Amino acid sequence: MRKLESIDKIYHIHKKNNIKKWFIIFFVFGVVVLFLPWTQNIKVTGKVSTLYQDQRPQQLNSPIPGKIIKWHVKNGDFVKRGDTILQLAEIKDAYMDPNLIERTQQQVTAKHGVRSYYQAKIATTDSQIAALRSVRDLKLEQLAVKVDQLESRLDGEKAELQAIEAELSLSEDQYNRQKKMYEEGLVSLTQFQQRTLAYRNAVAKRAFAENKIMQTKQDILNAAIEQQATRQDYAEKLSKMEGDRFQSLGQIENNNGEIAKLENQMANYQVRQGLYFVLASQDGQVIQLNKSGIGEILKENESIGTVVPSDVAYAVEISIKPVDLPLFKVGQRVMCIFDGFPAIVFSGWPNSSYGTFAGRVIAVESNISPSGAFRALVVPDSESKPWPPQIKIGTGTQGIAILNDVPIWYELWRNINGFPPDYYMSESEKQALKK
């Protein structure tokens, strides 16, 4: 039976077995694998966005209400900043006059002319006021001279009165002696009558001199009253002219306000005419045009379409669970996988993955979103290969946040026990924290 071939193939009792050797080899290999390095990581999701607001898709809005009269683009066209998208026509009756700006300019010119007339009137009033003050001063000087003359005449009349009084005193003394002598019969009646006449003439001269003094004083008083009346009269005239002058100044200021208002209206009309052409706000592609033809009415600020920028500094917005938030920090490395781009990923060995693109966290928001996650921004890593130019804003993204390097056995033990990844800091961060 030992010579039968079937017996040799069925019974292996005396055959040499390699199972033990292979078991030892696999066991040693497994032990070695357990000590290989493994990169801890966190898987996140997000979408492609941009850092700058002016590089996001911009809505095209109608700045004024109007009627579409011409389209210059269609869906999918690429435009440059300032290119005309469409042309509008006015629908408000307040702006339909084709010569609106010219007519407003005529109103402004007319207001300027009115202001010039009032300025000329003010100049004339100033000349009249100056002339009136000059006449007033001249007349007051004349009255002052007259008063001086009257005062000088009064001084002379007073001196004359003193002389007459001295003469009267002498004449009175002579009259009294003559009267006594006449009573004693020493002089004739004729002589006494002559002396009496001389005495009465002296009395009359004194009365006449006193009357002259009183008249001169009255003239001085009248001259002073005339001076005051002259001042009052010319003050009234000057007040009236100055009132007219201030009224003209008020008209000029009112006119200036009307001119400013009209110029503001004219500037608004000019700007509004420039708004009849809706222009592209940036370089990009026109999409989602939602008005279909000529003659449609647009409301103020109504959306017309969207312009997607051509030149964009891409970034990725990733969502972070609150439990993973302490493991994220600025400068952290994130491997990005974009939808539509094939990738072979070894999460524990990111350097061996294919189709992933490296990025760095530049900001982590401190406020949680309504979806219950925190948001972080990731930009391309300048030290790695650039991101593919074919990606667009809104493209879905999966991210792998790179954490600490640990042995595989430690990672298995951590996952079996449900522990979170290690929170670690670099040496420079540790030194800064200690300081």
C-alpha positions in Angstrom: 0.0 0.0 0.0 2.9 2.3 0.6 3.7 2.0 -3.1 0.4 3.3 -4.1 0.4 6.9 -5.4 -3.0 7.8 -3.9 -1.8 6.8 -0.4 1.0 9.4 -0.7 -1.3 12.1 -1.7 -3.9 11.5 1.0 -1.8 10.9 4.1 0.6 13.6 5.1 1.8 12.2 8.4 5.3 12.0 7.3 5.3 15.1 5.2 7.3 18.2 6.2 5.0 21.2 7.3 5.8 25.0 6.8 2.8 26.4 8.7 4.8 27.1 11.8 7.4 29.0 9.8 4.7 31.1 8.1 3.0 31.8 11.3 6.2 33.0 12.9 6.8 35.2 9.8 3.4 36.7 9.9 3.5 37.2 13.7 6.8 39.0 13.5 5.5 41.1 10.6 2.4 42.0 12.6 4.5 43.0 15.6 6.7 45.2 13.3 3.6 46.8 11.8 2.3 47.7 15.2 5.4 49.9 15.8 5.2 51.6 12.4 4.3 55.4 12.5 0.7 56.4 12.0 -0.5 60.0 11.4 -3.6 60.8 13.4 -6.2 62.7 11.5 -9.7 64.2 11.5 -12.0 63.9 8.5 -14.0 67.0 7.7 -16.1 68.1 4.8 -16.5 71.5 3.1 -16.7 73.3 -0.2 -14.5 75.5 -2.3 -14.9 79.2 -1.7 -12.6 82.3 -1.7 -11.0 84.6 0.9 -12.0 87.9 -0.6 -15.6 89.2 -0.9 -14.9 90.9 -4.3 -14.0 87.5 -5.8 -17.3 85.8 -4.9 -20.1 85.6 -7.4 -21.6 89.0 -7.7 -25.3 89.7 -8.4 -26.2 92.1 -11.2 -28.8 94.5 -9.9 -30.7 97.2 -11.6 -29.7 100.5 -9.9 -32.9 102.3 -11.2 -36.3 101.2 -12.4 -36.4 101.0 -16.2 -37.4 99.2 -19.3 -35.0 96.8 -21.1 -34.3 98.1 -24.6 -31.2 96.1 -25.5 -29.2 93.1 -24.3 -25.4 93.0 -25.0 -24.6 89.6 -23.5 -26.2 86.1 -23.2 -25.9 83.4 -20.6 -22.3 82.0 -20.4 -20.6 85.0 -22.0 -17.3 86.1 -20.5 -17.1 89.9 -19.8 -14.5 92.4 -18.6 -15.1 94.8 -15.9 -17.1 97.8 -17.2 -18.6 95.9 -20.2 -22.2 96.7 -20.9 -24.7 94.0 -19.9 -27.9 95.7 -21.0 -29.4 99.1 -21.7 -32.4 100.5 -19.9 -34.9 103.3 -20.8 -36.6 105.6 -18.4 -40.1 104.8 -17.2 -40.6 107.7 -14.6 -42.3 110.8 -16.0 -40.1 113.0 -13.9 -37.0 112.0 -15.9 -38.4 111.5 -19.4 -37.5 114.9 -20.8 -34.6 114.4 -23.2 -33.3 117.9 -22.5 -33.7 117.6 -18.7 -30.0 118.4 -18.0 -29.9 121.3 -20.4 -33.1 122.8 -18.9 -31.8 122.3 -15.4 -28.6 124.1 -16.4 -30.6 127.0 -17.8 -32.3 127.3 -14.4 -28.9 127.3 -12.7 -27.7 130.0 -15.1 -30.8 132.1 -14.4 -30.3 131.7 -10.6 -26.6 132.8 -11.1 -27.9 135.9 -12.9 -30.4 136.7 -10.2 -27.6 136.4 -7.7 -25.4 138.8 -9.7 -28.3 141.3 -9.8 -28.6 141.2 -6.0 -24.8 141.6 -5.7 -24.9 144.6 -7.9 -27.8 146.0 -5.8 -25.7 145.5 -2.6 -22.8 147.3 -4.2 -25.2 150.2 -5.1 -26.6 150.3 -1.6 -23.1 150.4 -0.2 -22.3 153.4 -2.4 -25.6 155.1 -1.3 -24.8 154.4 2.4 -21.3 155.8 2.0 -22.7 158.9 0.3 -25.4 159.4 2.9 -22.9 159.1 5.7 -20.7 161.6 4.0 -23.6 164.1 3.6 -24.5 163.5 7.2 -21.0 164.2 8.5 -20.8 167.3 6.3 -24.1 168.7 7.6 -23.2 167.9 11.2 -19.9 169.7 10.7 -21.8 172.7 9.3 -24.1 172.7 12.3 -21.1 172.4 14.7 -19.5 175.4 13.0 -22.8 177.3 13.4 -23.0 176.4 17.0 -19.4 177.6 17.5 -20.2 180.9 15.8 -23.3 181.4 17.9 -21.3 180.6 21.1 -18.7 183.2 20.0 -21.5 185.7 19.3 -22.9 184.9 22.7 -19.6 185.6 24.3 -19.5 189.0 22.5 -23.0 189.9 23.5 -22.3 189.0 27.1 -19.2 191.3 27.0 -21.4 194.0 25.4 -24.0 193.5 28.1 -21.4 193.9 30.8 -20.3 197.2 29.2 -23.9 198.4 28.9 -24.5 197.4 32.6 -21.4 199.5 33.6 -22.7 202.3 31.5 -26.2 201.9 33.0 -24.7 202.0 36.5 -22.9 205.2 35.7 -26.0 206.7 34.1 -28.2 205.7 37.0 -25.7 207.3 39.4 -25.7 210.5 37.3 -29.5 210.4 37.1 -29.9 210.2 40.9 -27.5 213.1 41.4 -29.2 215.1 38.7 -32.6 214.4 40.2 -31.4 215.5 43.7 -29.8 218.7 42.2 -33.0 219.3 40.3 -35.0 219.0 43.5 -32.7 221.5 45.2 -33.0 223.8 42.2 -29.4 223.6 41.2 -30.1 222.4 37.7 -32.7 223.2 35.2 -35.6 220.9 34.1 -34.0 220.6 30.7 -30.8 219.3 32.1 -32.7 216.8 34.3 -34.8 215.6 31.4 -31.6 215.1 29.3 -30.1 213.0 32.1 -33.3 211.1 32.5 -33.4 210.3 28.8 -29.8 209.2 28.9 -30.6 206.9 31.8 -33.7 205.4 30.1 -31.6 204.8 26.9 -29.1 202.9 29.0 -31.9 200.8 30.5 -33.3 200.2 27.1 -29.8 199.2 25.7 -29.5 196.7 28.6 -32.8 195.2 27.9 -31.9 195.0 24.2 -28.6 193.4 25.0 -30.3 190.9 27.3 -32.8 190.1 24.5 -30.0 189.5 22.1 -28.3 187.2 24.5 -31.6 185.3 25.0 -32.0 185.1 21.2 -28.5 183.8 20.7 -29.0 181.2 23.4 -32.2 180.2 21.7 -30.3 179.9 18.4 -27.7 177.7 20.0 -30.5 175.5 21.4 -32.1 175.4 18.0 -28.8 174.5 16.4 -28.3 171.6 18.9 -31.9 170.4 18.2 -31.2 170.6 14.5 -28.0 168.5 15.1 -30.0 165.9 16.9 -32.7 165.9 14.3 -30.1 165.6 11.6 -28.6 162.6 13.3 -32.0 161.0 13.8 -33.0 161.7 10.2 -29.9 160.2 8.7 -29.9 157.3 11.1 -33.4 156.4 9.8 -32.3 156.7 6.2 -29.1 154.6 6.9 -31.2 152.0 8.8 -33.5 151.7 5.9 -30.7 151.3 3.4 -28.9 148.8 5.6 -32.2 146.9 5.9 -32.4 146.8 2.1 -28.8 145.7 2.0 -29.4 142.8 4.5 -32.5 141.9 2.6 -30.4 141.6 -0.6 -27.9 139.5 1.3 -30.7 137.2 2.4 -31.9 136.9 -1.1 -28.3 136.0 -2.2 -28.1 133.3 0.4 -31.5 132.0 -0.5 -30.4 132.1 -4.1 -27.2 130.2 -3.2 -29.3 127.5 -1.6 -31.5 127.2 -4.7 -28.4 127.1 -6.9 -26.9 124.3 -4.8 -30.2 122.4 -4.9 -30.4 122.7 -8.7 -26.8 121.7 -9.2 -27.4 118.7 -7.0 -30.4 117.8 -9.1 -28.4 118.2 -12.3 -25.6 116.0 -10.9 -28.1 113.4 -10.0 -29.6 113.6 -13.5 -26.2 113.1 -15.0 -25.4 110.1 -12.8 -28.9 108.7 -13.5 -28.3 108.9 -17.2 -25.1 106.9 -16.7 -27.1 104.2 -14.9 -29.2 103.5 -18.0 -26.3 101.1 -18.9 -25.9 98.2 -16.5 -22.1 97.4 -16.4 -20.2 94.3 -15.3 -18.8 94.8 -11.8 -15.7 92.5 -12.5 -14.1 90.2 -14.9 -16.0 86.9 -15.1 -18.7 84.8 -16.7 -22.4 86.0 -16.9 -24.8 83.3 -15.7 -28.4 83.0 -14.4 -29.9 85.8 -16.4 -33.5 85.9 -15.3 -35.0 88.4 -17.7 -36.0 87.0 -21.1 -36.6 89.8 -23.6 -36.9 93.4 -24.7 -39.4 95.6 -23.1 -39.5 94.0 -19.7 -39.7 96.3 -16.7 -37.1 96.1 -14.0 -37.7 97.3 -10.5 -35.1 99.2 -8.5 -32.4 96.9 -7.1 -34.0 93.9 -8.9 -31.6 91.0 -9.6 -30.7 90.6 -13.3 -28.2 87.8 -13.1 -24.8 86.8 -11.7 -21.2 87.4 -12.6 -18.8 84.6 -11.6 -15.2 86.0 -11.3 -12.5 84.6 -13.6 -9.5 85.3 -11.3 -10.1 83.8 -7.9 -7.9 83.1 -4.9 -9.5 79.8 -3.9 -9.9 78.6 -0.3 -11.9 75.8 1.3 -14.5 76.3 4.0 -14.5 73.2 6.2 -17.0 72.4 9.0 -15.5 71.3 12.3 -17.5 69.4 15.0 -17.4 71.0 18.4 -15.6 68.0 19.8 -12.8 68.4 17.3 -12.4 72.2 17.6 -9.6 72.1 20.2 -7.5 70.0 17.8 -7.5 72.8 15.1 -5.2 75.8 15.1 -4.0 78.3 12.6 -1.2 76.9 10.4 -2.4 73.3 10.7 -2.0 71.1 7.6 -5.1 69.8 5.8 -5.1 67.4 2.9 -8.0 68.2 0.5 -9.8 65.9 -1.9 -12.0 67.7 -4.5 -15.1 66.2 -6.0 -14.4 65.1 -9.6 -10.7 64.5 -9.0 -9.7 60.8 -8.5 -7.7 60.1 -5.3 -6.2 57.2 -3.5 -6.1 58.0 0.1 -4.1 56.4 3.0 -5.3 58.5 5.9 -2.6 57.3 8.2 0.1 57.9 5.6 -0.8 61.2 3.9 2.6 61.4 2.1 1.7 58.1 0.3 -1.8 59.3 -0.8 -2.5 60.2 -4.4 -4.8 62.9 -5.7 -4.8 64.9 -2.5 -3.8 68.6 -2.3 -2.2 70.2 0.8 -3.6 73.3 2.5 -3.1 75.3 5.6 -5.6 76.6 8.1 -5.5 80.4 8.2 -8.6 81.1 10.4 -10.9 79.3 12.7 -14.2 81.1 13.5 -15.1 81.5 17.1 -18.8 81.4 16.6 -20.8 78.2 15.9 -22.9 78.1 12.8 -26.7 77.3 12.8 -25.8 73.8 11.6 -24.0 73.1 14.9 -20.4 73.2 13.5 -17.5 75.7 13.5 -16.1 76.9 10.3 -12.4 77.1 9.3 -10.7 78.5 6.2 -8.0 76.5 4.4 -5.8 78.0 1.7 -3.3 76.2 -0.6 0.0 75.3 1.0 2.7 77.2 -0.9 5.3 74.5 -0.2 3.2 71.8 -1.9 1.8 71.3 -5.4 -0.8 73.9 -6.5 -4.4 73.1 -6.4 -6.0 72.2 -9.7 -7.2 75.2 -11.8 -10.3 73.3 -12.8 -12.0 73.6 -9.4 -14.8 76.1 -9.1 -16.5 77.9 -6.2 -19.0 75.6 -4.6 -17.1 72.3 -5.5 -17.5 69.8 -2.7 -14.4 69.0 -0.7 -13.3 66.3 1.8 -10.5 67.2 4.1 -8.1 65.2 6.3 -6.7 67.4 9.1 -3.2 66.1 9.9 -2.5 65.7 13.6 0.3 63.9 15.6 2.4 61.0 14.5 1.9 57.9 16.8 2.6 54.1 16.5 -0.1 52.0 15.0 -0.5 50.0 18.2 -1.3 53.3 20.1 -3.8 54.3 17.5 -5.5 50.9 17.7 -5.6 51.1 21.4 -7.0 54.7 21.3 -9.8 53.6 18.9 -10.7 50.5 20.9 -11.0 52.6 24.0 -12.8 55.5 22.2 -10.3 58.1 23.2 -10.0 61.3 21.0 -6.8 62.1 19.0 -3.9 63.6 20.9 -3.9 67.3 21.5 -0.4 68.4 20.9 1.6 71.6 20.6 4.9 72.3 18.9 8.0 73.2 20.9 7.7 76.9 20.0 4.1 76.9 21.2 5.0 75.3 24.4 7.7 77.9 25.0 5.3 80.7 24.2 2.7 79.2 26.6 5.3 79.0 29.4 6.3 82.7 28.9 
